[in-house]
């Protein structure tokens, strides 16, 4: 169901690099000679040596990698304020895994990021897509390396061949880390509120209590608890560490206002802290 309803933001918005002097008729200091304009808005000020990499070049080359590797995929695109962008390629083939429950499907995923405001490095990495919650899981360590040659008049993007990278990821990480998923599922959570409080004490992701004077769970804390209990009911199983991690992951990606890079770093921290309880 989720694979047919993936987010599809427009990421190929008009963008260009223009000299600041041409817009203001004023001289600018060295290192701030140009602006990046995205969908009619100035989103960055850059130097003469900066090479603008438009989404059309980057994401289409990334998609060519998957097509050349003959991988079947579903695509999700996210645009944050015409400044930062991602395309997730969710691989839908024999390389899939269920976490001790046929309804809990995990698929390999490749995420590519680009930004026009400098907030995200032009990059790619492997991860996982969990169909139940439709979130990306960024606990993989495998990065995709490619070279970017750019200057004011000449921008080249050289992508690697994906075939060997994907096979290596499946052999070395996909099945290794999914064993950790299984282990997390084996550890039941007796008190969901105490679990949420303990993880928040360790990660400082947000505050557990409503306030200094009100020790009840905050709105975000309640949302984690509700997602955890809902998924346990949906999958017909008891609350466990795997579902607990994914409940936090859902709030991290859908409620907290974080950049893509921050989400990925916090995702890994959450995973490590929850897994440490197993």
VEXKE-774393 format. One record per residue (C-alpha): y, x, z; residue number from 1. Coordinates in nm, 3 decimals. Last residue first. Example, Ala and Ser with C-alpha at 12.3 -4.5 7.8 and 13.67 -1.06 7.14 Angstrom:
REM VEXKE-774393
<rec y="-0.106" x="1.367" z="0.714" num="2"/>
<rec y="-0.450" x="1.230" z="0.780" num="1"/>
END
This chain:
REM VEXKE-774393
<rec y="-0.570" x="1.874" z="2.370" num="278"/>
<rec y="-0.234" x="1.894" z="2.552" num="277"/>
<rec y="-0.131" x="2.199" z="2.348" num="276"/>
<rec y="-0.171" x="1.981" z="2.038" num="275"/>
<rec y="0.118" x="1.762" z="2.157" num="274"/>
<rec y="0.346" x="2.063" z="2.207" num="273"/>
<rec y="0.246" x="2.229" z="1.879" num="272"/>
<rec y="0.289" x="1.907" z="1.679" num="271"/>
<rec y="0.629" x="1.836" z="1.827" num="270"/>
<rec y="0.748" x="2.189" z="1.748" num="269"/>
<rec y="0.621" x="2.161" z="1.392" num="268"/>
<rec y="0.802" x="1.829" z="1.341" num="267"/>
<rec y="1.115" x="1.974" z="1.500" num="266"/>
<rec y="1.125" x="2.250" z="1.238" num="265"/>
<rec y="1.058" x="2.007" z="0.952" num="264"/>
<rec y="1.313" x="1.753" z="1.069" num="263"/>
<rec y="1.575" x="2.025" z="1.112" num="262"/>
<rec y="1.519" x="2.141" z="0.753" num="261"/>
<rec y="1.548" x="1.789" z="0.616" num="260"/>
<rec y="1.872" x="1.737" z="0.810" num="259"/>
<rec y="1.863" x="1.526" z="1.124" num="258"/>
<rec y="1.996" x="1.181" z="1.212" num="257"/>
<rec y="1.718" x="1.054" z="1.436" num="256"/>
<rec y="1.571" x="0.714" z="1.345" num="255"/>
<rec y="1.340" x="0.744" z="1.043" num="254"/>
<rec y="1.216" x="1.102" z="1.037" num="253"/>
<rec y="1.210" x="1.183" z="1.409" num="252"/>
<rec y="1.111" x="0.828" z="1.504" num="251"/>
<rec y="0.806" x="0.846" z="1.275" num="250"/>
<rec y="0.711" x="1.195" z="1.393" num="249"/>
<rec y="0.721" x="1.080" z="1.755" num="248"/>
<rec y="0.475" x="0.802" z="1.673" num="247"/>
<rec y="0.270" x="1.050" z="1.470" num="246"/>
<rec y="0.229" x="1.284" z="1.766" num="245"/>
<rec y="0.119" x="0.997" z="1.990" num="244"/>
<rec y="-0.128" x="0.870" z="1.731" num="243"/>
<rec y="-0.293" x="1.211" z="1.726" num="242"/>
<rec y="-0.272" x="1.242" z="2.105" num="241"/>
<rec y="-0.461" x="0.917" z="2.162" num="240"/>
<rec y="-0.399" x="0.544" z="2.211" num="239"/>
<rec y="-0.731" x="0.355" z="2.196" num="238"/>
<rec y="-0.871" x="0.237" z="1.865" num="237"/>
<rec y="-0.856" x="-0.061" z="1.630" num="236"/>
<rec y="-0.654" x="0.116" z="1.360" num="235"/>
<rec y="-0.377" x="-0.146" z="1.367" num="234"/>
<rec y="-0.396" x="-0.182" z="1.746" num="233"/>
<rec y="-0.366" x="0.194" z="1.800" num="232"/>
<rec y="-0.091" x="0.197" z="1.538" num="231"/>
<rec y="0.103" x="-0.072" z="1.727" num="230"/>
<rec y="0.065" x="0.101" z="2.064" num="229"/>
<rec y="0.201" x="0.431" z="1.933" num="228"/>
<rec y="0.478" x="0.260" z="1.738" num="227"/>
<rec y="0.585" x="0.066" z="2.048" num="226"/>
<rec y="0.579" x="0.376" z="2.271" num="225"/>
<rec y="0.789" x="0.575" z="2.023" num="224"/>
<rec y="1.034" x="0.284" z="1.994" num="223"/>
<rec y="1.059" x="0.256" z="2.372" num="222"/>
<rec y="1.158" x="0.622" z="2.390" num="221"/>
<rec y="1.423" x="0.570" z="2.122" num="220"/>
<rec y="1.569" x="0.273" z="2.312" num="219"/>
<rec y="1.566" x="0.462" z="2.643" num="218"/>
<rec y="1.278" x="0.430" z="2.890" num="217"/>
<rec y="1.385" x="0.294" z="3.232" num="216"/>
<rec y="1.531" x="0.549" z="3.474" num="215"/>
<rec y="1.873" x="0.382" z="3.486" num="214"/>
<rec y="2.145" x="0.559" z="3.686" num="213"/>
<rec y="2.133" x="0.891" z="3.503" num="212"/>
<rec y="2.094" x="0.701" z="3.176" num="211"/>
<rec y="1.844" x="0.519" z="2.953" num="210"/>
<rec y="1.573" x="0.767" z="3.043" num="209"/>
<rec y="1.363" x="0.968" z="2.795" num="208"/>
<rec y="1.647" x="1.171" z="2.648" num="207"/>
<rec y="1.609" x="1.312" z="2.298" num="206"/>
<rec y="1.411" x="1.588" z="2.128" num="205"/>
<rec y="1.422" x="1.791" z="2.450" num="204"/>
<rec y="1.084" x="1.934" z="2.341" num="203"/>
<rec y="0.901" x="1.985" z="2.671" num="202"/>
<rec y="1.058" x="1.707" z="2.880" num="201"/>
<rec y="1.039" x="1.481" z="2.574" num="200"/>
<rec y="0.666" x="1.547" z="2.545" num="199"/>
<rec y="0.610" x="1.466" z="2.914" num="198"/>
<rec y="0.818" x="1.145" z="2.901" num="197"/>
<rec y="0.625" x="1.018" z="2.598" num="196"/>
<rec y="0.292" x="1.089" z="2.769" num="195"/>
<rec y="0.406" x="0.927" z="3.096" num="194"/>
<rec y="0.506" x="0.614" z="2.904" num="193"/>
<rec y="0.177" x="0.605" z="2.713" num="192"/>
<rec y="-0.037" x="0.619" z="3.028" num="191"/>
<rec y="-0.408" x="0.685" z="2.964" num="190"/>
<rec y="-0.367" x="0.874" z="2.636" num="189"/>
<rec y="-0.707" x="0.955" z="2.489" num="188"/>
<rec y="-0.799" x="1.300" z="2.361" num="187"/>
<rec y="-1.046" x="1.279" z="2.071" num="186"/>
<rec y="-0.769" x="1.208" z="1.817" num="185"/>
<rec y="-0.609" x="1.543" z="1.892" num="184"/>
<rec y="-0.935" x="1.719" z="1.801" num="183"/>
<rec y="-0.952" x="1.535" z="1.470" num="182"/>
<rec y="-0.596" x="1.636" z="1.380" num="181"/>
<rec y="-0.684" x="1.994" z="1.472" num="180"/>
<rec y="-0.975" x="1.975" z="1.228" num="179"/>
<rec y="-0.714" x="1.857" z="0.975" num="178"/>
<rec y="-0.547" x="2.195" z="1.021" num="177"/>
<rec y="-0.844" x="2.391" z="0.889" num="176"/>
<rec y="-0.926" x="2.153" z="0.603" num="175"/>
<rec y="-0.580" x="2.172" z="0.450" num="174"/>
<rec y="-0.500" x="2.528" z="0.550" num="173"/>
<rec y="-0.712" x="2.800" z="0.389" num="172"/>
<rec y="-0.922" x="2.634" z="0.121" num="171"/>
<rec y="-0.685" x="2.350" z="0.030" num="170"/>
<rec y="-0.381" x="2.580" z="0.034" num="169"/>
<rec y="-0.559" x="2.840" z="-0.179" num="168"/>
<rec y="-0.652" x="2.574" z="-0.436" num="167"/>
<rec y="-0.290" x="2.458" z="-0.445" num="166"/>
<rec y="-0.150" x="2.809" z="-0.488" num="165"/>
<rec y="-0.406" x="2.898" z="-0.756" num="164"/>
<rec y="-0.318" x="2.597" z="-0.972" num="163"/>
<rec y="0.058" x="2.599" z="-0.905" num="162"/>
<rec y="0.166" x="2.869" z="-1.147" num="161"/>
<rec y="0.489" x="3.011" z="-1.012" num="160"/>
<rec y="0.837" x="2.877" z="-1.094" num="159"/>
<rec y="1.118" x="3.088" z="-1.237" num="158"/>
<rec y="1.462" x="2.932" z="-1.207" num="157"/>
<rec y="1.736" x="3.083" z="-1.418" num="156"/>
<rec y="2.112" x="3.034" z="-1.382" num="155"/>
<rec y="2.360" x="3.213" z="-1.610" num="154"/>
<rec y="2.734" x="3.182" z="-1.626" num="153"/>
<rec y="2.845" x="3.204" z="-1.265" num="152"/>
<rec y="2.544" x="3.392" z="-1.141" num="151"/>
<rec y="2.190" x="3.295" z="-1.075" num="150"/>
<rec y="1.839" x="3.427" z="-1.068" num="149"/>
<rec y="1.613" x="3.213" z="-0.855" num="148"/>
<rec y="1.261" x="3.335" z="-0.794" num="147"/>
<rec y="0.975" x="3.120" z="-0.675" num="146"/>
<rec y="0.770" x="3.110" z="-0.358" num="145"/>
<rec y="0.592" x="2.799" z="-0.241" num="144"/>
<rec y="0.548" x="2.802" z="0.136" num="143"/>
<rec y="0.222" x="2.751" z="0.324" num="142"/>
<rec y="0.269" x="2.710" z="0.700" num="141"/>
<rec y="0.162" x="2.346" z="0.719" num="140"/>
<rec y="0.289" x="2.132" z="1.007" num="139"/>
<rec y="0.529" x="1.933" z="0.791" num="138"/>
<rec y="0.381" x="1.585" z="0.820" num="137"/>
<rec y="0.545" x="1.345" z="0.576" num="136"/>
<rec y="0.579" x="0.987" z="0.685" num="135"/>
<rec y="0.419" x="0.677" z="0.528" num="134"/>
<rec y="0.298" x="0.559" z="0.872" num="133"/>
<rec y="-0.056" x="0.463" z="0.772" num="132"/>
<rec y="-0.063" x="0.674" z="0.455" num="131"/>
<rec y="-0.023" x="1.010" z="0.622" num="130"/>
<rec y="0.121" x="1.264" z="0.381" num="129"/>
<rec y="0.062" x="1.631" z="0.448" num="128"/>
<rec y="0.251" x="1.954" z="0.388" num="127"/>
<rec y="0.298" x="2.228" z="0.133" num="126"/>
<rec y="0.633" x="2.396" z="0.079" num="125"/>
<rec y="0.919" x="2.421" z="-0.165" num="124"/>
<rec y="1.264" x="2.576" z="-0.163" num="123"/>
<rec y="1.630" x="2.560" z="-0.260" num="122"/>
<rec y="1.767" x="2.629" z="0.086" num="121"/>
<rec y="1.921" x="2.330" z="0.256" num="120"/>
<rec y="2.268" x="2.279" z="0.406" num="119"/>
<rec y="2.448" x="2.459" z="0.122" num="118"/>
<rec y="2.645" x="2.150" z="0.018" num="117"/>
<rec y="2.467" x="2.093" z="-0.314" num="116"/>
<rec y="2.121" x="2.084" z="-0.168" num="115"/>
<rec y="1.766" x="2.129" z="-0.295" num="114"/>
<rec y="1.429" x="2.064" z="-0.141" num="113"/>
<rec y="1.074" x="2.046" z="-0.283" num="112"/>
<rec y="0.791" x="1.895" z="-0.081" num="111"/>
<rec y="0.426" x="1.921" z="-0.180" num="110"/>
<rec y="0.178" x="1.682" z="-0.023" num="109"/>
<rec y="-0.192" x="1.688" z="0.058" num="108"/>
<rec y="-0.328" x="1.345" z="0.153" num="107"/>
<rec y="-0.431" x="1.205" z="0.492" num="106"/>
<rec y="-0.589" x="0.859" z="0.521" num="105"/>
<rec y="-0.620" x="0.675" z="0.852" num="104"/>
<rec y="-0.798" x="0.354" z="0.750" num="103"/>
<rec y="-1.138" x="0.522" z="0.721" num="102"/>
<rec y="-1.107" x="0.644" z="1.080" num="101"/>
<rec y="-1.222" x="0.983" z="1.204" num="100"/>
<rec y="-0.897" x="1.132" z="1.070" num="99"/>
<rec y="-0.956" x="1.066" z="0.701" num="98"/>
<rec y="-0.916" x="1.342" z="0.444" num="97"/>
<rec y="-0.808" x="1.375" z="0.086" num="96"/>
<rec y="-0.851" x="1.627" z="-0.194" num="95"/>
<rec y="-1.044" x="1.403" z="-0.434" num="94"/>
<rec y="-0.717" x="1.288" z="-0.595" num="93"/>
<rec y="-0.378" x="1.151" z="-0.493" num="92"/>
<rec y="-0.148" x="1.446" z="-0.439" num="91"/>
<rec y="0.178" x="1.327" z="-0.285" num="90"/>
<rec y="0.471" x="1.496" z="-0.461" num="89"/>
<rec y="0.772" x="1.475" z="-0.231" num="88"/>
<rec y="1.113" x="1.520" z="-0.392" num="87"/>
<rec y="1.399" x="1.613" z="-0.166" num="86"/>
<rec y="1.778" x="1.601" z="-0.180" num="85"/>
<rec y="2.088" x="1.719" z="0.001" num="84"/>
<rec y="2.453" x="1.640" z="-0.068" num="83"/>
<rec y="2.470" x="1.308" z="-0.257" num="82"/>
<rec y="2.485" x="1.139" z="0.087" num="81"/>
<rec y="2.120" x="1.215" z="0.165" num="80"/>
<rec y="1.906" x="1.149" z="-0.145" num="79"/>
<rec y="1.532" x="1.097" z="-0.099" num="78"/>
<rec y="1.265" x="1.095" z="-0.372" num="77"/>
<rec y="0.896" x="1.003" z="-0.338" num="76"/>
<rec y="0.646" x="1.076" z="-0.616" num="75"/>
<rec y="0.279" x="0.987" z="-0.648" num="74"/>
<rec y="0.045" x="1.251" z="-0.782" num="73"/>
<rec y="-0.252" x="1.330" z="-1.002" num="72"/>
<rec y="-0.286" x="1.704" z="-1.054" num="71"/>
<rec y="-0.334" x="1.854" z="-1.400" num="70"/>
<rec y="-0.197" x="2.195" z="-1.294" num="69"/>
<rec y="0.050" x="2.172" z="-1.585" num="68"/>
<rec y="0.161" x="1.831" z="-1.457" num="67"/>
<rec y="0.207" x="1.966" z="-1.106" num="66"/>
<rec y="0.417" x="2.260" z="-1.223" num="65"/>
<rec y="0.613" x="2.036" z="-1.462" num="64"/>
<rec y="0.717" x="1.830" z="-1.161" num="63"/>
<rec y="0.871" x="2.138" z="-1.001" num="62"/>
<rec y="1.055" x="2.218" z="-1.324" num="61"/>
<rec y="1.193" x="1.863" z="-1.323" num="60"/>
<rec y="1.299" x="1.902" z="-0.960" num="59"/>
<rec y="1.492" x="2.224" z="-1.015" num="58"/>
<rec y="1.667" x="2.174" z="-1.350" num="57"/>
<rec y="1.769" x="1.811" z="-1.308" num="56"/>
<rec y="1.857" x="1.879" z="-0.946" num="55"/>
<rec y="2.136" x="2.110" z="-1.056" num="54"/>
<rec y="2.127" x="2.477" z="-0.950" num="53"/>
<rec y="2.486" x="2.604" z="-0.914" num="52"/>
<rec y="2.514" x="2.981" z="-0.933" num="51"/>
<rec y="2.749" x="3.136" z="-0.679" num="50"/>
<rec y="2.914" x="3.467" z="-0.771" num="49"/>
<rec y="3.257" x="3.310" z="-0.814" num="48"/>
<rec y="3.247" x="3.191" z="-0.455" num="47"/>
<rec y="3.172" x="2.849" z="-0.314" num="46"/>
<rec y="3.336" x="2.536" z="-0.170" num="45"/>
<rec y="3.096" x="2.246" z="-0.111" num="44"/>
<rec y="3.063" x="1.868" z="-0.124" num="43"/>
<rec y="3.358" x="1.760" z="-0.340" num="42"/>
<rec y="3.281" x="1.401" z="-0.439" num="41"/>
<rec y="3.249" x="1.239" z="-0.785" num="40"/>
<rec y="2.869" x="1.217" z="-0.786" num="39"/>
<rec y="2.840" x="1.575" z="-0.666" num="38"/>
<rec y="3.125" x="1.821" z="-0.716" num="37"/>
<rec y="3.065" x="2.182" z="-0.616" num="36"/>
<rec y="3.391" x="2.369" z="-0.567" num="35"/>
<rec y="3.505" x="2.709" z="-0.685" num="34"/>
<rec y="3.719" x="3.008" z="-0.582" num="33"/>
<rec y="3.635" x="3.029" z="-0.213" num="32"/>
<rec y="3.505" x="3.388" z="-0.190" num="31"/>
<rec y="3.845" x="3.542" z="-0.249" num="30"/>
<rec y="4.130" x="3.322" z="-0.136" num="29"/>
<rec y="4.245" x="3.030" z="-0.345" num="28"/>
<rec y="4.546" x="3.011" z="-0.578" num="27"/>
<rec y="4.699" x="2.669" z="-0.626" num="26"/>
<rec y="4.696" x="2.425" z="-0.921" num="25"/>
<rec y="4.481" x="2.203" z="-0.698" num="24"/>
<rec y="4.197" x="2.098" z="-0.929" num="23"/>
<rec y="4.202" x="2.384" z="-1.180" num="22"/>
<rec y="4.262" x="2.629" z="-0.894" num="21"/>
<rec y="3.948" x="2.514" z="-0.716" num="20"/>
<rec y="3.738" x="2.612" z="-1.017" num="19"/>
<rec y="3.470" x="2.362" z="-1.109" num="18"/>
<rec y="3.094" x="2.345" z="-1.043" num="17"/>
<rec y="2.917" x="2.032" z="-1.162" num="16"/>
<rec y="2.710" x="1.736" z="-1.049" num="15"/>
<rec y="2.615" x="1.394" z="-1.184" num="14"/>
<rec y="2.340" x="1.232" z="-0.974" num="13"/>
<rec y="1.979" x="1.306" z="-1.060" num="12"/>
<rec y="1.852" x="1.224" z="-0.712" num="11"/>
<rec y="1.846" x="0.845" z="-0.735" num="10"/>
<rec y="1.643" x="0.731" z="-0.437" num="9"/>
<rec y="1.283" x="0.614" z="-0.480" num="8"/>
<rec y="1.126" x="0.557" z="-0.140" num="7"/>
<rec y="0.754" x="0.497" z="-0.176" num="6"/>
<rec y="0.624" x="0.144" z="-0.215" num="5"/>
<rec y="0.305" x="0.186" z="-0.422" num="4"/>
<rec y="0.183" x="0.477" z="-0.211" num="3"/>
<rec y="0.249" x="0.271" z="0.101" num="2"/>
<rec y="0.000" x="0.000" z="0.000" num="1"/>
END
